[in-house]
Amino acid sequence: MTSFPDFFFNCSCDGSDDSGDTNNCPKPDGLSVYNLTNTTATLSWNDNMNSSLYQVEYGPLGFTLGSGTTTSVPHTYANIENLMPQTQYAFYVNVYCNDQGNYSDWAGPYSFVTLDYNPYCDEPTSFNLSLFGDSLGFDYVELDWDNGADGFEIEYGLTGFNLGNGTIQTSSRTVNGLTAETTYDFYVRNDCSNYDYGYSNWVGPLTITTESLPSNPNCIDPTNFTSLGTGTNTDGSKYFDFTWTHPNSQNSWEVARIMAGTSFDPTTAYIIATSYDSVRLTYGSATSGQAYDFYLRANCGGSNGYSGWVGPITVTAQ
């Protein structure tokens, strides 16, 4: 962690000499900062004018008045957000004097340094693809994490993008509208602003490549087609166990079997239909020691048709 001189945290100077002021509207004094986090701060000051209008301007330490971020508030403090962690900032403030009809001179600068973490908002943990369902497709990813707060922000973009230049999402852990066969970086942070505690630090990047464009967008290809083993039934027939993942809308599939190493022709393959995504298929014609290639596709019915064939998985009969 970088160390900064103490005066950056506690400087109470206002940056000007009162003897040189020509404005009869007294400027605020007692500038200070509290509720400091990695991205937020409460700027505070004193004023004897009982005014209901103050202007605050803030920016990176050393910024020139007129080039910073300005906000107006009706009380002697201002909550500011979207700061950068462990960064030096300064602020100025003036007051509107009702009886004189003008603003005071600027008081400041008052300098401070944001923290490198948020003591009031913990970071997400275990950031990864969701472990439930089909979490990766050609145009979406479903993300998951632990240690969440009431709100969150996901920021994503093409791999290598700089934080702050990506796309922000806050409403769902599933990110849609992605491009097939494209690599993205994803970040997440907890949003504790409902309690005025700002945001946690960003966690990431999580780098993910979307899947290939399906042959039929109306019937998505199954994924994670996996052999769970093979064996012999008591009648001498051979069984083969498989499982796969798929969109929730799918409930019917076809499994095709051919001799391993031969060209796949669906019109001549041995095909079994099933409505289970973890299935044991029995073949009386399978031979011990023979290797077979298996393919899988979804049957989405009606005008939606079939997905593309997925595979092969090569399994040797036991």
BELRAQUI-V823644 format. One record per residue. PHI is phi in degrees with one decimal (* if undefined). Layout:
# BELRAQUI-V823644
phi=<PHI PHI>
This chain:
# BELRAQUI-V823644
phi=<* -70.6 -99.8 -122.3 -58.6 -58.9 -66.1 -67.0 -86.8 -126.4 -62.9 -108.9 -70.0 -105.9 79.3 -147.8 -105.9 -57.0 -66.4 -93.3 -72.6 -110.0 -83.6 -78.4 -89.4 -62.7 -83.7 -63.1 -140.9 64.1 -62.1 -158.0 -135.3 -143.7 51.5 -78.5 -130.2 -76.9 -129.9 -134.8 -159.8 -106.6 -91.0 -135.7 -161.1 -110.8 -159.3 -101.2 -89.8 52.8 -80.4 -120.5 -149.8 -133.4 -109.6 -122.2 -129.5 -138.4 179.3 -56.7 -52.2 95.9 -65.0 -90.8 -53.1 102.4 -109.0 -91.3 -95.1 -114.8 -141.5 -114.3 -136.0 -95.1 -137.5 -90.4 -158.8 -143.7 -88.9 -117.0 -129.6 59.8 -83.3 -95.1 -61.6 49.0 -129.5 -84.5 -129.7 -142.9 -141.0 -123.0 -147.3 -134.0 -128.6 -91.6 -92.1 -61.4 -70.4 -105.1 70.1 -152.2 -89.4 -72.2 -65.9 -71.3 -99.6 133.8 -83.5 -111.2 -106.3 -155.1 -127.5 -67.6 -75.6 -91.6 -154.0 -112.0 -68.7 -108.5 -147.1 -71.2 -78.3 -62.5 -128.1 54.4 -74.4 -166.6 -63.2 -61.0 -88.0 -109.5 68.8 -94.2 -88.5 -136.8 -134.1 -78.0 -133.5 -155.9 -136.7 -111.3 -98.1 -150.6 -160.7 -106.7 60.4 -80.3 -112.2 -64.3 -136.0 -154.7 -130.6 -105.5 -121.9 -144.7 -175.1 -58.3 -53.5 95.0 -64.8 -92.0 -53.1 103.0 -110.8 -93.9 -97.6 -98.0 -133.9 -129.2 -99.6 -154.6 -83.5 -96.6 -100.4 -104.8 76.6 -84.1 -100.7 -60.9 53.0 -129.6 -97.8 -122.1 -108.3 -123.8 -128.0 -141.7 -144.3 -79.7 -108.2 -107.7 -68.4 -60.6 -109.2 61.9 -109.0 70.7 -124.3 -74.1 -67.2 -70.7 -115.0 144.3 -84.2 -101.8 -98.1 -136.3 -106.6 -68.8 -77.9 -68.5 -63.4 -70.4 -68.3 -132.8 -60.9 -84.1 -146.7 -68.9 -61.1 -60.9 -129.5 54.9 -65.9 -136.2 -84.1 -103.6 126.2 -145.1 -168.7 -119.2 -76.4 -63.1 -88.0 91.9 -71.5 -102.2 -119.8 -134.8 -104.5 -137.8 -147.2 -161.1 -116.4 -167.2 -61.2 -60.7 -74.8 -89.3 -145.8 -147.8 -142.9 -128.1 -113.5 -109.5 -125.3 -137.2 -66.6 -58.9 88.6 -93.6 -69.8 -82.7 -127.7 -58.0 -74.6 -115.7 -73.2 -84.3 -117.8 -120.4 -91.2 -148.2 -111.2 -117.9 -97.5 -130.2 -137.6 -110.6 -106.1 -111.0 -129.8 -72.2 -91.5 -73.8 -117.7 -57.3 85.0 -88.8 -90.4 -126.0 -102.7 -118.0 -126.4 -136.8 -144.8 -92.1 -109.8 -90.2 75.7 54.0 -72.5 -75.0 70.2 -113.7 -76.2 -73.7 -75.3 -109.7 139.1 -91.1 -107.7 -99.6 -132.2 -97.8 -62.1 -94.2>
